[in-house]
């Protein structure tokens, strides 16, 4: 016989006054921060793009230098370009995950 799953504890439902208060505090907080327009979004996309592009280009440049300085049958340029790309993608992913966590924490604080 399969083991029964323990039931998740149910959260108490907030009252109408608590919900209205939470929404009002989130709205006031958003007003204090100011509106995020198109330029803010483009800036964030640019920041993520640079966090991927910079290690990729640096890896390729280091690989070119190594290929010229220490010739080998394997391409340092291609290897370090891929390593830089992976590091850049991991860095961008980590940054986006932290921002998402911060946004969720801000929303949870408003409840």
Secondary structure, 3 states (H helix, E strand, C coil): CCCCCCCCCCCCCCCHHHHHHHHHHHHHHHHHHCCCCHHHHHHHHHHHHHHHHHHHHHHHHHHHHHHHHCCCCCCHHHHHHHHHHHHHHHHHHHHHHHHHHHHHHHHHHCC
